Amino acid sequence: MGDAKIWPLAGLAFGAVLGLAAGFGGFGPFLAVLVLGIIGFLTGRVIEGELDVSDLFGPAHERRGRSS
């Protein structure tokens, strides 16, 4: 129940970090923070069990077979 309230705060913090990286470092550090943030987010989803890695990296013919 209380988990839903943390996402706006997490988004605000991530946006602030991106803004600081862009402001003080330029496009390179901005892009690095963005990519690492996405990797961290996906890793957290995998650890929590909300994302199945085999769906992302499994053979294409297996993915097609599940959806049809």
URSUL-V896783 format. One record per pair of residues at least 24 apart in sequence whose ideal C-beta (glycine too) atoms are under 6 Angstrom apart, sorted by sequence separation. I is the first residue (numbers start at 1). J is the second residue. D is the distance in Angstrom with one decimal. If there is no record, write none. Layout:
BEGIN
i=<I/I>
j=<J/J>
d=<D/D>
END
This chain:
BEGIN
none
END
